[in-house]
Amino acid sequence: MLQPFLLTLSLLPWIPAFLCGITYEEELSVMEGQNLTIPCHYEPQYASYVKYWSRGKTREFCTSLARTDESPSANPSEKKVRLFDDPVQQVFTVTMSNLKEQDSGWYMCGVEIGSIWRADVVTYKNIKVIHGMTVENSRLSGEEGSSVTVECQYSERYRDSEKKWCRSGDWSSCLSAGSEGSYEDSSVDIKDDRSGSFTITLKKLQMRHTGWYWCSAGLQKMPVLVQVKPRPMTTLSVTSPPQTVVNPFPHKPITKESWSGYRHILGSLLVCVFFILVGLAILARKWWKRHKQGPVRRQLKEMDARRNEYSDVGDLQNATAIFLNKDSQDVIMY
């Protein structure tokens, strides 16, 4: 009888391994003094089951730190661990506040099955609380003229330390947030909320701002790369305004005064036309007379030519008479 009892006692440390069904493991890091919210997902059939949050990977009987079946605290803000279940989304969240370095370790979020023969559904979380500094995004990129912001997080022990923003390799370029926790000029804006992070906003970026920088708290510092891209060239289409066509001869209504001027011009035109017609008539008459007298002149010239021929021969005795027949316009000699 003693041997079975001793065997049972030897198996007690291993009971949690059989009663807690592991789904997966996850490692989380958080800065000292900050809060951490962890989502724990479960299957739809466990929506009405009790959920819990425990510390340790092999604790006896999976002792929880927070449970959904616990009565709510009178002052929830004073509670270090808060648990909220959302059956619709099949997830419950655990929030741990003001974490210290000694809070580092293994935790588990689980669904209590409520049977000694069925294992609870458990997810292990390895939480590491660190001190120092981290950067939300260590590579920033923006176009010329735009702004970019980097968030530098620090642990609680650096809450009152001096916060600086420096260009790498040039300590004379360092800008400090100062005792009031802020600094601002035309190109840089630094703000320290004194609650675990300070932000640096680079305004009106230029190509010369490209390079490595440091954000520091006390002796801790983190590198940040800033890359400035050239602004894309845009082609603007210039549309000329519609042009108004001006009529060089605008229409004007005819009035009594304007009609007198038109009548004077019309009279001058008629006089000029009259003289032109008279001149044309005189020229036509002269041309007609010249054209009509042309054949008679040619006949007289021929008669003169023949008379000269006869005078050269000397035989004028036989030429008794020369008559001009006007009807036939032929010359007859007898």
C-alpha positions as CSV (number, residue, x, y, z in Angstrom):
1,M,0.0,0.0,0.0
2,L,2.9,2.3,0.7
3,Q,4.5,1.9,-2.7
4,P,1.5,3.1,-4.8
5,F,1.1,6.2,-2.5
6,L,4.8,7.1,-2.9
7,L,4.4,6.7,-6.7
8,T,1.5,9.1,-6.7
9,L,3.4,11.7,-4.8
10,S,6.3,11.4,-7.2
11,L,4.0,12.1,-10.1
12,L,2.5,15.3,-8.6
13,P,5.0,17.7,-10.2
14,W,4.2,16.3,-13.6
15,I,0.4,16.5,-13.3
16,P,0.2,20.1,-14.6
17,A,2.0,18.9,-17.8
18,F,-0.9,16.5,-18.4
19,L,-3.7,18.8,-17.2
20,C,-2.6,21.8,-19.3
21,G,-2.7,21.3,-23.1
22,I,-0.1,23.5,-24.8
23,T,-1.1,25.2,-28.0
24,Y,1.9,27.4,-28.8
25,E,4.6,29.6,-27.3
26,E,5.3,33.2,-27.8
27,E,8.0,35.7,-26.7
28,L,7.2,39.3,-26.0
29,S,9.5,42.2,-25.1
30,V,8.4,45.4,-23.3
31,M,10.2,48.4,-21.9
32,E,10.4,48.8,-18.1
33,G,7.7,51.0,-16.7
34,Q,5.3,50.4,-19.7
35,N,2.1,48.4,-20.0
36,L,1.6,45.3,-22.0
37,T,-1.7,43.9,-23.4
38,I,-1.7,40.3,-24.6
39,P,-4.5,38.7,-26.7
40,C,-5.4,35.1,-26.0
41,H,-7.5,33.3,-28.6
42,Y,-9.7,30.3,-28.1
43,E,-12.1,28.1,-30.1
44,P,-15.8,29.0,-30.3
45,Q,-16.9,26.0,-28.2
46,Y,-15.0,27.6,-25.2
47,A,-16.9,30.9,-25.3
48,S,-18.7,30.2,-22.0
49,Y,-15.7,28.7,-20.2
50,V,-13.6,30.4,-17.5
51,K,-10.4,32.0,-18.7
52,Y,-7.4,32.7,-16.5
53,W,-3.9,34.2,-16.5
54,S,-1.1,32.5,-14.6
55,R,2.6,33.0,-14.1
56,G,5.1,30.1,-14.5
57,K,5.5,27.3,-16.9
58,T,5.2,24.3,-14.4
59,R,3.2,25.5,-11.4
60,E,1.2,23.1,-9.4
61,F,-2.4,22.8,-10.6
62,C,-2.0,25.9,-12.8
63,T,-2.7,28.5,-10.2
64,S,-4.0,31.7,-11.9
65,L,-3.2,35.3,-11.2
66,A,-6.5,36.6,-12.8
67,R,-9.8,34.9,-13.7
68,T,-12.9,35.8,-15.5
69,D,-15.1,34.4,-12.7
70,E,-13.5,36.8,-10.1
71,S,-15.5,39.7,-8.8
72,P,-14.4,43.1,-10.3
73,S,-12.1,45.2,-8.2
74,A,-13.4,48.4,-6.6
75,N,-10.5,50.3,-8.2
76,P,-9.5,48.6,-11.5
77,S,-6.6,51.1,-12.1
78,E,-4.8,49.9,-9.0
79,K,-4.8,46.3,-10.2
80,K,-1.6,45.2,-11.9
81,V,-3.3,42.5,-14.0
82,R,-6.7,43.0,-15.7
83,L,-8.5,40.4,-17.8
84,F,-11.3,41.1,-20.3
85,D,-13.2,38.4,-22.3
86,D,-14.9,38.9,-25.7
87,P,-16.9,35.8,-26.5
88,V,-18.0,37.3,-29.8
89,Q,-14.4,37.6,-31.1
90,Q,-13.3,34.4,-29.2
91,V,-10.5,36.2,-27.5
92,F,-9.7,37.4,-24.0
93,T,-7.0,40.1,-23.4
94,V,-4.7,40.4,-20.4
95,T,-3.2,43.8,-19.5
96,M,-0.2,44.1,-17.2
97,S,0.6,47.6,-15.9
98,N,3.8,49.3,-14.9
99,L,6.1,46.3,-15.6
100,K,9.4,46.0,-13.8
101,E,12.4,44.0,-14.7
102,Q,11.6,41.4,-12.1
103,D,8.3,40.8,-13.9
104,S,10.2,38.9,-16.6
105,G,9.3,35.2,-16.9
106,W,6.9,32.6,-18.3
107,Y,3.1,33.2,-18.2
108,M,0.2,31.3,-19.6
109,C,-3.3,32.3,-20.7
110,G,-5.7,29.3,-20.5
111,V,-9.2,28.1,-20.8
112,E,-10.4,26.0,-17.8
113,I,-12.0,22.8,-18.9
114,G,-13.1,21.8,-15.4
115,S,-12.3,18.1,-15.7
116,I,-9.5,16.0,-14.1
117,W,-9.5,13.9,-17.3
118,R,-9.3,16.7,-19.9
119,A,-6.5,19.1,-20.1
120,D,-7.0,22.9,-20.0
121,V,-6.2,24.8,-23.2
122,V,-3.1,26.8,-22.5
123,T,-0.9,29.2,-24.4
124,Y,2.6,30.1,-23.0
125,K,4.0,33.6,-23.1
126,N,7.6,34.5,-22.3
127,I,7.7,38.1,-21.3
128,K,10.9,40.0,-21.1
129,V,11.0,43.4,-19.3
130,I,14.0,45.3,-20.5
131,H,15.5,48.6,-19.6
132,G,17.2,51.0,-22.0
133,M,15.8,52.2,-25.3
134,T,14.0,50.9,-28.4
135,V,12.8,52.6,-31.6
136,E,9.3,52.0,-33.0
137,N,10.6,52.4,-36.6
138,S,14.4,52.7,-37.2
139,R,14.0,53.5,-40.9
140,L,12.2,56.6,-42.0
141,S,11.4,57.6,-45.6
142,G,9.7,60.7,-47.0
143,E,9.6,63.0,-50.0
144,E,11.0,66.5,-50.2
145,G,8.9,69.0,-48.3
146,S,7.1,66.4,-46.3
147,S,7.4,65.4,-42.6
148,V,8.3,62.2,-40.8
149,T,8.1,61.2,-37.1
150,V,10.1,58.7,-35.1
151,E,9.1,57.4,-31.6
152,C,12.0,56.6,-29.2
153,Q,10.9,54.5,-26.2
154,Y,12.9,54.4,-23.0
155,S,12.6,52.5,-19.7
156,E,11.4,54.0,-16.4
157,R,14.9,54.6,-15.0
158,Y,15.6,57.1,-17.9
159,R,12.4,59.0,-17.3
160,D,14.3,62.1,-16.0
161,S,17.3,61.7,-18.3
162,E,18.1,64.2,-21.0
163,K,16.6,63.3,-24.4
164,K,18.6,64.2,-27.5
165,W,18.4,63.9,-31.3
166,C,21.8,64.0,-33.0
167,R,23.2,63.4,-36.5
168,S,25.5,60.4,-36.5
169,G,29.2,61.4,-36.4
170,D,28.4,65.1,-35.5
171,W,27.8,65.6,-31.8
172,S,27.7,69.3,-32.3
173,S,24.4,68.8,-34.1
174,C,22.6,67.4,-31.1
175,L,19.3,69.0,-30.1
176,S,18.0,68.5,-26.6
177,A,14.4,68.3,-25.3
178,G,15.5,70.3,-22.3
179,S,14.0,70.5,-18.8
180,E,10.6,71.2,-20.2
181,G,10.6,68.1,-22.4
182,S,10.2,70.0,-25.7
183,Y,12.2,71.6,-28.5
184,E,11.0,73.2,-31.7
185,D,12.4,75.1,-34.6
186,S,11.7,75.4,-38.3
187,S,12.9,71.9,-39.2
188,V,12.7,69.7,-36.0
189,D,10.1,69.2,-33.3
190,I,11.0,67.1,-30.1
191,K,8.4,66.2,-27.5
192,D,9.0,64.1,-24.3
193,D,5.8,62.9,-22.6
194,R,7.9,61.7,-19.6
195,S,5.9,58.5,-19.6
196,G,8.2,56.2,-21.6
197,S,8.7,57.7,-25.0
198,F,9.7,60.9,-26.9
199,T,9.0,61.7,-30.5
200,I,11.1,63.6,-33.1
201,T,9.3,65.1,-36.1
202,L,11.5,66.2,-39.0
203,K,9.7,69.0,-40.9
204,K,10.1,70.3,-44.5
205,L,12.5,67.5,-45.5
206,Q,15.3,68.3,-47.9
207,M,17.8,66.0,-49.7
208,R,20.6,67.1,-47.3
209,H,18.7,65.6,-44.4
210,T,19.4,62.0,-45.7
211,G,21.6,60.1,-43.3
212,W,22.0,58.3,-39.9
213,Y,20.8,59.8,-36.7
214,W,20.7,58.9,-33.0
215,C,18.0,59.3,-30.4
216,S,19.4,59.1,-26.9
217,A,18.2,59.0,-23.3
218,G,21.0,59.3,-20.8
219,L,23.8,57.0,-22.0
220,Q,21.4,54.9,-24.0
221,K,21.0,55.6,-27.8
222,M,19.4,54.0,-30.8
223,P,20.3,54.5,-34.5
224,V,17.7,55.8,-37.0
225,L,18.1,56.0,-40.8
226,V,16.4,58.9,-42.6
227,Q,16.0,58.7,-46.4
228,V,14.6,61.6,-48.3
229,K,13.3,61.0,-51.8
230,P,13.1,63.6,-54.5
231,R,9.7,65.1,-55.2
232,P,8.2,63.6,-58.4
233,M,8.1,65.9,-61.3
234,T,4.6,66.8,-62.5
235,T,3.7,68.3,-65.8
236,L,1.2,71.1,-65.5
237,S,-1.0,71.7,-68.5
238,V,-1.5,75.4,-69.0
239,T,-4.9,76.2,-70.5
240,S,-5.0,79.6,-72.2
241,P,-8.1,81.6,-71.5
242,P,-10.6,81.8,-74.4
243,Q,-9.7,84.7,-76.6
244,T,-12.3,87.2,-77.6
245,V,-12.3,88.0,-81.3
246,V,-12.6,91.7,-81.8
247,N,-14.4,92.8,-85.0
248,P,-12.3,95.5,-86.6
249,F,-15.4,96.9,-88.2
250,P,-18.0,96.9,-85.5
251,H,-21.6,97.4,-86.5
252,K,-22.9,100.8,-85.5
253,P,-26.5,101.8,-85.8
254,I,-27.2,104.4,-88.5
255,T,-28.2,107.7,-87.0
256,K,-29.2,111.0,-88.5
257,E,-25.7,112.4,-88.1
258,S,-24.0,109.4,-89.5
259,W,-26.4,109.3,-92.5
260,S,-25.3,112.9,-93.5
261,G,-21.7,111.7,-93.6
262,Y,-22.7,108.7,-95.7
263,R,-24.6,110.9,-98.2
264,H,-21.6,113.2,-98.7
265,I,-19.4,110.1,-99.4
266,L,-22.0,108.7,-101.8
267,G,-22.2,112.0,-103.7
268,S,-18.5,112.0,-104.2
269,L,-18.5,108.5,-105.5
270,L,-21.2,109.3,-108.0
271,V,-19.2,112.3,-109.4
272,C,-16.2,110.1,-109.8
273,V,-18.1,107.4,-111.6
274,F,-19.6,110.0,-113.9
275,F,-16.3,111.4,-115.0
276,I,-14.9,107.9,-115.5
277,L,-17.9,107.0,-117.8
278,V,-17.4,110.2,-119.8
279,G,-13.7,109.5,-120.3
280,L,-14.5,105.9,-121.5
281,A,-17.0,107.2,-124.0
282,I,-14.5,109.7,-125.5
283,L,-11.9,107.0,-125.8
284,A,-14.4,104.6,-127.5
285,R,-15.4,107.2,-130.1
286,K,-11.9,108.0,-131.0
287,W,-11.1,104.3,-131.4
288,W,-14.1,103.8,-133.6
289,K,-13.2,106.6,-136.0
290,R,-9.7,105.3,-136.3
291,H,-10.9,101.9,-137.0
292,K,-13.4,103.1,-139.7
293,Q,-10.9,105.2,-141.6
294,G,-8.2,102.5,-141.8
295,P,-9.2,100.9,-145.2
296,V,-9.4,104.3,-147.1
297,R,-6.0,105.3,-145.9
298,R,-4.6,102.0,-147.1
299,Q,-6.1,102.5,-150.6
300,L,-4.7,106.1,-150.9
301,K,-1.3,104.8,-149.9
302,E,-1.5,102.1,-152.7
303,M,-2.5,104.8,-155.3
304,D,0.5,106.9,-154.3
305,A,2.8,104.0,-154.7
306,R,1.5,103.2,-158.2
307,R,1.8,106.8,-159.2
308,N,5.4,106.8,-158.3
309,E,6.0,103.7,-160.3
310,Y,4.6,105.3,-163.4
311,S,6.6,108.4,-163.0
312,D,9.8,106.3,-162.8
313,V,9.0,104.5,-166.1
314,G,8.2,107.7,-167.9
315,D,5.4,106.2,-169.9
316,L,2.7,108.6,-168.8
317,Q,1.2,109.2,-172.3
318,N,-0.7,106.0,-172.3
319,A,-2.2,106.6,-168.9
320,T,-5.1,108.8,-169.9
321,A,-7.1,108.8,-166.7
322,I,-7.4,107.1,-163.3
323,F,-10.8,106.9,-161.7
324,L,-11.7,105.6,-158.2
325,N,-14.7,103.4,-158.1
326,K,-16.1,104.0,-154.8
327,D,-18.5,101.1,-154.9
328,S,-15.9,98.4,-155.7
329,Q,-13.0,100.4,-154.2
330,D,-10.9,99.2,-157.3
331,V,-8.6,101.4,-159.3
332,I,-9.3,101.3,-163.2
333,M,-6.8,102.7,-165.7
334,Y,-7.6,103.6,-169.3
